[in-house]
């Protein structure tokens, strides 16, 4: 049995035993309460050990319920295949963005082969699947990049489905447009099929009922993403290689525009620009920019700029 499924089952048993202990205590059934307590202690020890042995690799049980699911015995194959495809797509895009700090809006996804998940088995509870990264049995003292991408995906699900509109409108600014588009496909698929979702990690669980799925779908549907490519000529006036951010003044304009560098711009190149290799801040550049515009449900607009190519030029 995979570790994440074992942990989910132990948590379920722990919860059930807590309820039985409470009921036995209320009925003054001392014998039953002692028996349940003894079993409860054993389960707690097993759960603690299972969580301690977690390899910190990307492993999650994704469970669905609702119209496509028949109890705990069957699921519509077309629905499941498409849902897993979108889930993989979200994780892949987040993983790619983590490699260089930014994800391009088009073209081949960098690191996609490294982000592929294996379908290890079925998850019990409703009907679902256990997904894990390749070489998942290799121990790690810290969470792997793919594990972090997978948990970030679950956090985004929670972000989009939260009740508080104001909090949603603040945090959505940080979502990459390409990730946003894949999230739209995923929640649209769940909403169309009247499905619910649970995601269980070894150290945390997420649950999204029909109301939560509908909230997320509505927010995404009411938000519009548009990405256009622009060519800028001007001066690079600020740069942070670590944060992969830039400040740029277009020729003939006084305003300074800030943004991020895409993964196409290597870290070595950024350090060369800032260093002493003959290219300095204040020099002229021709920059290829992706301008991403996000129109949010309240009508406000968020604009981001990403450099995908940068060439120094002679004035």
C-alpha positions, 0 to 999 in steps of 0.5 A, a space after each residue: 500500500 502506498 504511504 499516502 493511502 495508508 496515512 489517509 486510512 489511519 486518519 479515517 480510523 482515528 476520526 471514527 475511534 474519537 467519535 466512538 470514544 465520545 459516544 461510549 463516554 456519554 453512555 457511561 460504557 467504561 468497558 467499550 470506552 477502554 477498548 476504543 481508547 486502546 485501539 485509538 492509542 495504537 492507531 495514533 502510534 501507527 499514524 505518527 510512524 507513517 507520517 515520520 517515514 514520509 519520503 517528502 516526494 510528490 505523492 497524493 491521492 486524488 479522489 472524486 465524487 458526484 455524478 461521474 462516480 458510482 459509490 466506491 466501486 466505479 468512475 466514468 473513464 472519460 471523466 477520470 482521464 480528462 481530470 487527471 490530464 488537467 491535474 497533471 497539466 497544472 502540476 507540470 506548469 507549476 513545476 516548470 515555473 519553479 525551475 527558473 522562476 517564471 513560465 512562458 505563456 506559449 511553446 514547449 513546457 520546460 521540464 515537462 518530462 521531469 514533472 510526469 506523475 505515475 499512477 500507482 494505484 486506486 485510492 479508497 474513500 470515494 473513488 480516486 487514484 494515487 499519483 506519485 513522481 518517478 523514483 518516489 521511493 528515494 528518501 529525501 530530507 526536504 520536499 522535492 520540487 515536484 512535491 512542492 509544485 503539487 502542493 502549490 496546485 492544491 493551495 491554488 485550488 483552495 485559493 480559487 474556491 475560498 469564500 472570501 472574495 476580497 482575499 481571492 482578488 488580492 492573491 490572484 495577481 500572482 498566478 501565472 497566466 499559463 497556470 491560470 488557463 490550465 486551472 480554468 480547464 480543470 475546474 470547468 471539467 469538474 463543474 460540467 460533470 457536477 463532481 467534487 474533489 479531495 486531495 490527500 497528502 501525507 501531512 495535509 488534506 484538502 476537500 472541495 465540495 460542490 459549492 467550492 467547485 462552483 465558486 472556483 469555476 465562477 471566479 475563473 469564468 469571470 476572469 479573462 486572461 489575454 497575452 500579447 507579445 511586444 517589442 521594446 527598445 530602451 534602457 535596462 535601469 534595474 535588475 535582480 538576478 536572484 528575484 529575476 526581476 527587471 526595471 526598463 525605460 522604453 526609448 522616448 518615455 520617462 516611465 519605468 516599467 517593472 516585470 520578470 524574466 522568463 525561463 528563456 533568459 539564463 541565470 548566467 546571462 542575467 549575472 553577466 548583465 549585472 557584472 563587469 563583462 562589458 555589459 552594464 545597467 544603463 545600456 540599450 537593449 531590444 527586449 521581447 516582452 509578453 504582456 499578460 492582462 488579467 481582468 478580474 471578476 470585480 472589473 479591476 485589471 492586473 498587468 504583468 510583463 515578462 522578458 522572453 528575449 533580451 539583446 543588447 544593441 548599439 545606440 
